Amino acid sequence: MEQKNVDTRARIVDLLIDKVAEDPFPSIPMMALLEELLEPDEVPAYAAVLMQKISETTYPSVSMLARLASLAGADE
């Protein structure tokens, strides 16, 4: 049963990372949920998505910048 929960969590994380990547303006609640579910080994993938989104815009969201900054120490 525990393995099934881990698989479900991982699938949800993958889905949400894809949604954040695809959505030009991902919702704060969606990103908050994703961040709650992230395991340390998943942080770099999420951070890469945020970095890509930030690099693609002239005026990046301060909220997104703050989220990225908060992840900086999470993958150590």
C-alpha positions in Angstrom: 0.0 0.0 0.0 2.8 2.4 0.9 4.5 1.9 -2.5 1.2 2.8 -4.2 1.0 6.0 -2.2 4.6 6.9 -3.3 3.8 6.1 -6.9 0.7 8.3 -6.7 2.6 11.1 -5.1 5.3 10.9 -7.8 2.7 10.9 -10.6 1.0 14.0 -9.1 4.4 15.7 -8.8 5.2 14.9 -12.4 1.7 16.2 -13.5 2.1 19.4 -11.6 5.6 20.1 -12.8 4.3 19.7 -16.4 1.4 22.0 -15.6 3.7 24.6 -14.2 5.9 24.4 -17.2 3.0 24.6 -19.7 1.0 27.4 -18.0 2.3 30.9 -18.7 1.0 32.0 -15.3 0.7 28.9 -13.0 -1.4 29.4 -10.0 0.1 30.0 -6.6 -2.0 27.3 -5.0 -0.9 24.8 -7.6 2.8 25.6 -7.0 2.3 25.5 -3.3 0.8 22.1 -3.5 3.6 20.9 -5.7 6.2 22.3 -3.3 4.5 20.4 -0.4 4.8 17.2 -2.3 8.3 17.5 -3.6 11.0 15.1 -2.4 14.6 16.5 -2.3 15.5 14.6 -5.4 12.7 16.3 -7.4 13.6 19.8 -6.4 16.2 20.3 -9.3 13.6 19.4 -11.9 11.1 21.9 -10.5 13.8 24.6 -10.1 14.8 24.1 -13.7 11.2 24.7 -14.8 11.0 27.9 -12.7 14.4 29.1 -14.1 13.2 28.4 -17.6 10.0 30.4 -17.0 11.9 33.3 -15.4 14.4 33.4 -18.2 11.6 33.6 -20.8 10.0 36.7 -19.5 11.2 40.3 -19.3 9.6 41.0 -16.0 9.5 37.8 -14.0 7.1 37.4 -11.1 8.5 38.4 -7.8 6.6 35.4 -6.3 8.3 33.0 -8.8 11.7 34.5 -8.0 11.1 34.1 -4.3 10.0 30.5 -4.8 13.1 29.7 -6.8 15.3 31.4 -4.1 13.6 29.3 -1.4 14.4 26.1 -3.4 18.1 27.1 -3.6 19.0 25.3 -0.4 16.5 22.5 -0.6 18.5 20.4 -3.1 21.7 20.2 -1.1 
